Structure formats: C-alpha cells, structure tokens
Amino acid sequence: MGDFVYSEELIKKAELILKNCNGCGRCKDNCEMLSTFQINPRELIKVAKKINPDPLIPYSCNMCGTCTHVCPNNIRLQDIFFEMRKELIIHNNGKSPMKGHKAITLHQFLSFSKMFNIAVPDKKAGFTKAVFIPGCSLASYSPKLVGKTLAYLQQKLPGTGAILKCCGNPTLSLGLEEKFNKRYFELEKEIENLGAEVIITACQNCFTTISKFSPKLKVKSLWTVIAELGLTNEMKNKGKLSDITFSIHDSCPTRDNSEIQDAVRWIINELGYKVNESSYSRENTVCCGFGGMTFPANPKLSLKVMKKSAQKSPEDYVITYCASCREAQIKGGKKALHILDLIFNDTYYKSSKINGLNKSIAQNWTKRYKTKKIIESSIRYNKRL
C-alpha cells in the first residue's frame, strides 16, 4: 500500500495539544507505556512525523488518563494516540494493523450477533421504565450474578428490563469510528424499543460510552442505584465477621466520578467488610492493564501493567467493580472479587474459594450465552433472591 505518514492535520492537532508541555516528565514517570517506549510528549511529534511509524506505539496506550491526571497542564496524550489509530485504520483498509486485534474483531462480531444478544422488558411489572445493561465482561464472568442483580433491581425498582449487548467501546477503541456508529445505533434502537427512561450500567466503559453518545438518556451506574435503593437485610453486615481486609481497585473510565466511588464504598461498608484504602485509589487509580484494547496488541506490556497495578494494592485481597479489572488483578497476582460477589454470595473468609479465570475463550462465550438465557427467563429469578 506504499509508505505511510500521519496527516498534516493530525500533526497540527498534536502540536496544539502539546504546546503547553513544560517537559517535566511526570507523564513518562507514571506511565508504563511511555516509559517502555522512552517517549515524552515533546518527542511524540518527532515519532508522528516519521515515515512508516511503528503502529504498536499508539496501540499500546491504555487510554486510562493517568498522563492527564499527573500533568500540571492537563495534556491529553490519549487523544493524540486515538487520532493516530484512526489514520492507521484508514491506511490499513478499515482494519487494525495489529494482528492480535483479530480477537477483538471476532469478539465484536459475536457481541452483536443474535446468538449472544437479548432485550427484554420487565414482564412481571408489565411496563419498562429502566433497563439494566450488564456489559460484556460481567456476562462472561458470572451469569448467576447478572441474574441475581436483575432480580434485585426488578424487586426494588419494578419496571426494570434488561439488554445484553455490547456498547461498542472495543470497536471505537481500535479507531473504527464508522463501524462503531453503526453498532452503537443498534444498542440505541434496543433502548428506544423498550421505552426505557433510565439506563443502569454495571460496566464503567458502558457508563461513559452511553453517557457520551446518548446525552439525552439518563444513564446511571449500578453502584449509585444500589446505594439509592439500599441493600436487603440479608445482605447487610454479612462481612462483619470476615477475617479478610480488602483494598479497592477503582476503574479508570470513572476516575473522576466521586459519586460512583462513594457508592461503591457505601455498599462495602453496609456489607460490613473491612477495607484498607490504597493511595492509588479514586482519582489516583492506575490502569488495570486491559484499557484501550492493548492486551491483544501488546500482551507483554499489558501483563507488566497488570502486575504493577496489582502491586499498588496494599492487601492480598482486592475488590473491583469492573469484571475486566477483577481479571487483571488476578493476572497481576491478587485474589480479586467483584463487588457483586460480596453482595450476592455468602460471606467470604480466607478459607473461602475465590473464583479464578475462565479457562478458555470458549468458556467466556458459554457463560455469555448462559447469561442470555437467564435474562430471557428473568421472572423466575425474582423468586430466588
């Protein structure tokens, strides 16, 4: 296809973003990716101006926002890397140039197929005012937890339906804007067909994506909704006698959302579990290693990020409110639980069995299909909570 260079428009955008860089190096000191590639913002322009630049550089950015958080001038390097991705996609005939991203292409194809999708109203209530969207990772982690969450919502908030469909964030992260728009339209159509006024998301990527691309919809995090509705008597103080002290890993997409962070901590406190807060929590959180679809493109770097992220947690046991973060913390060497494990399962002790990782991609999709069937028969779960 000939030599490739980034467009003059991209270079000008990058120069505009980087004009306020004072060369302090904080971003490089706090970002494993920038450190690995030995790139600082001032050098990034030189990288962008090269003929046939290395596509691994932009596709190794976790898009986590750490660089912006530590930068005294709030420079958003992730915006430059995203523009680079979009131009690489165009040059590569609409596909990511990274071989590992074939797995993401397959994931998105299946995620939007009828086999693994469903949209249902609250049949018992006879109307639908809200819709629960569990997201891809949680559906592949625990169908049972998705079913119990939906049952809880339908009891506490009658008129809650559910949609099992990807928000399209993985497609967008690769730089495939046009394809993302088409896929996201499918999700919007499902929401419209159910007539929902409120969207409840368990996935933080879903929360930020739907909030951004459907500004007229009322999007709420599952964790703030649970804090508003309250826990059942059976749930309260179940962790009071636990011998585990947890640390909390906060999700990057909601780094600046204190309402969600507060709700998560309220839930854990109501459950009665002990927590030792990390200095790398809330707005100071670090990427778990799965952000930006970097793992398939640069698994070596992603695993390095996962291990360093896990090391920043002061306890051996970690609570996450993102299923992908839970997986990353386990890969990093921690014993990690999703907050829904604590809400709906029995009390956890050091002697308790902690779920590991799925053994294969096939198991991910088997669980995703089970989640679909549970949502399909959601009425009977109301009797089991």
N, C-alpha and C positions, 0 to 999 in steps of 0.2 A: 504493500500500500504506500510505499515511499516513506521518506523521513517525516517525523512528526515534531512539531513545535507548538507550544501553547500560544494562543492568540494574543494579539496586542491588547485586546480588551481585557483579557484575564491579567496580563502583566500590569496594566494600569490600575485595575481593581486591587491587585496585591500591593502595589506601591502606595495606593491611597490608604489601605488598611495598615500598612507597616510604617507610614511616615512618622508616626508618633513613638516608634520603638526607640528606647534610650539605651539599648544594648546591655541591660542589667543581667540578662541570662537567667532570670528566675524561671521562665518557662522551660528552658533546657534542663535546669536543675531538678525540676519537678515532673518532667515528662519522660517516661522510659523510651518512647519512640524518638523524640528529638535527641535524646542523649545517645541512643543506639546509632542513629544516622549522623550524629555530630552536626546537627543543623541548628542554627539560631535564626531568628526572624530576618536579620539583615542578609544572611546568606541565602535565604529562601528565594529571593528574587533571582540570584545567580543560578540556582537549581532550576527555576522555572524557565529561564532563558536558554537552557541547553537544548541541543538537537537530540531527539530521541531520549528524553529524560526517563529515569527509572520510575515506572508506574507503581512499584512497591512502596515508594515514599508516601504518596497521598493515600494509598490503600492500607497503610499501617497506622493511620491516625484513628484513635478510638472515638473521636468526636465527643469527648467527655467534658470538655470545657475547663479542664484543670489549668491549661495555659492562660485562659482569660481570667480565671479566678485569682491566680497569683501575679498577674501582670498589673503593674501600677497604672497602666493606661488602658486596661481592659481590651487589649488587642485580641481579636478572634481569629486565630490561625486556622481553626477548623473550617471557617468559611472559604479560605483560600484552597485548602485541600479538597473541599467539596466541589469547587469550581473546576479544579484540575480533574477530578473524577468524571465530571460531566463531559469535558472535552475529550478525555481518553475513551469514553463510551462512544462518542460520535465517530472518532477516528477508527475505532475497532468494530465498525458496522453494528452499533447498537448493543454490544456485549461488553462485559467487563474483560479487561486484558489478563486478569488473574485466573489461572487455571482452577484454583481452589474454589472460586465463586460459582463453579458449575453446581456445587452443592446448594448454594443459595437459590440459584435459578430453579432447581428441582423443588426445593422447599416452597418457593413461592407458587410454582405451578400447582403443587398438591394443596397448598394452603387455600387456594381459590377454586379448587375443584369441588364438585358436588359431593364427592365421597367423604370429604372431611369438613363440610360446612353445614350449618343449620341455623335457622332463625325461627324462634317460637315465641308466641305471646304467653302471658300468664293465663293458662286455660282455666285454672280453678277460679281466679278472680273474675274472669270474663272481660277484662279490659287490660290495656297495657299503657302505663304512664312512664315507666322506666325500663331500660334494657341493660342487662349485665353482659359485659364483654370480657371474658376471662383472659383472652390473648393466647398466643401460640405456645409459649414456654410452659405456662401453668397447666394447660391442657395436656401437654406431653409429659408432665411430671406426675400429676395425680388427678385422674378423673374423679375419684371419690371426693377430693377436696372441692373440686368445681361443683359437683352435685350438692354437697352439703352447704356450700356458700350460696348457691341459688335457692336452696330450700330456706335458709336463714333469711335471705332477702325477701322471698315471697311471703314468709310469715310476718316479718317486721314491716315490710313495705309492699302490701298487696298491689298487684298490677305490674310486677317486675317480670319482663320476658328475658330472653337471652339470645345472643348471637355468637356463634362460633365461626369467626372469620378473621383473617389477618388484617391489620390496619394498613399493610403495605410498606411499613417502615424499612424492612430489609431491601425492598426494591429501590426505594428512594435513596437509601444509604449507599448503594452502588453507583448512584448518579443517573439512574434510569427514570428521569422525571416524567416523560410522556407515558411510559408504561405504568408508573406509579399512579398518575392521574386517572387512568382508566380503571385500575384496580381499586383505588380508593372510592371511585364513583360507585362501584358495586357495593361497598360497605355502606356508603351513604344511602343508597337505594334501599337496602335492607332495613336500615333505621327508619327511613321515611315510611316504608310499607307497614312497619309495626306501629307507627304513630307515637313513638316514644318522645317524651318531653325532656327526659333526663338520661344521660349515658353514664353508666357506672363501670369504670375500668379497674382491673386488677393489675394490669401491666402498665408500667410507667411510660414506656415508649408509646403505647396506645393513648395514654392520657395526653402526652404532649403533642402527638401527631393529630389526634382528633380535635384537640383544642385549637391547634393552629389552622387546620384546613377546613374546619366546620365551626367558625367563630359564632354562628347563630345558635348552635346547640349548647345546652347546659351540660358540661362534662364534669363529672365528679370522680374522685379517686375512691375506690372501695374502702380504703382505710379511713377517710374522713366520714364516709357514710356509716361505717360500723361505729365510729366514735359518736356520731349523732344518734344512731338507733339504740346503741348500748348492747352489752353482752347479756346473755341469758344467765340466770342464777347458777346453772350448772357449770358455766364457763368461768365465772368469777372466782379468783383466788385458787384456781386449780394448781397453780405452780408455786404456791406459798411454801410447801414442804420440799420442793425440789432442791437437790444438792448441786445444781448447775448454776453458775453465773455466766450470763451471756454478754457478748458485745453485739452491737448493731452495725450492720453494713448498710449505709444509705445509697440509694440508686442515683446514678449521675443525671438522668434526664430531669429529676426533680430536685437537683442540688439546691436551688434557690426557693423551693416551696416549703416554707416552715410549717404551713398548715398540715401538709401531709406528714412531715417528720414528727410534728407534735402528736398527730393522731396515732401514728404507729407506737409512739412511746406511751400514750394513754392506754392503748389496748394492752400492751405488755404489762403495764403497771396494774391494770384491772385484773389481768390473769394471775398476777402475784409473783411473776418471775423476777429474779434479781438480774440487774444489768450493770456492767462496768463500761461506761461510755469511753469510746476511743477519741483521741484528739483529732483523728481523721474521720470525723462523722459530720453529719449535717452538711453545711456548705463547704466544709473542708474534705469531703469524701474523695476517694480516689477511684478510678475506673476499675471494675472487677476484671476486665480483660476481654469481655465479649463485645464491647461497644464498637460501632462503626463497621460491623461485619469484618473485622480484622482477622479473626481466628482462622477462617479458611484460607485467607490470603497470606498470612504471616504467622503460622501457628507457634513457631519458636518464640517470637516476640510476645505473642499473646500469653503463652504459658509463663513467661518471665514476669509479665504484668500481673498475672493471677497470683503468682507466688509472693510477689512484693506487696500486693494488695492485702492478701491474707495475713502476711506478717505484721501488718499495721494494726490488726485487731488484737487487743490485749488479752483476750481469752481464747481458749481452745474451741469453745462453742460459739457459733455466730448465728444471729437471727437476720434473715433478709426478708424483704417484701417484694422481691423480684425472683422468679424461678431461675432465670439465667444467672443472676448473681449467686444464688444458692449453689448452682453447679460449679461456677467459677471458684467460689470459696473452698469447695471440696477439692477441686483440682489443685488449689493452692495449699492444701494440707490441713484445712479446718474441718470440724464437724459442724455442718451447717443445716439449719432448719428454716423452712419457710414459715412466716408468721401464721399462716393458715393451719400448719401442723400443730402449733401451740393452741390455736383457738378450738379446733375440732377434734383433735386426738387426745388420748389420755395423757396424764402428767408425764413429763419427761424427767428421767433421772440419769445419772452417769451410766447406770446399768441398762438403760433402755436402748433398743435398736434404733440407729439413725439411718435413714434411707441413704443409699449411695447414689450412683449414677446409672442411667439406663445402659444396658449392655450393648445396644446397637441402635442404628438409625431406624431399623425396622420396629424396634420396641417403642421408639418415640411415636411412630405413626400408628402403631397398635393402640397405644394409650390415647392418642388423639381421636381415634375412631370410637373408643370406649366412651370418651367424653361426649362425643356427639350423641351416642345412644342414651347416655344418662340425661342429657339436656332434653332429648326427644321425649323421654318419659319422666320429665321433672316433677309431675304432680305427685307421684308415689313417694318421692323423696321428702315431701312435706310431712309425711307420717313417720319419718325415720330420724329426724333431727333430735 
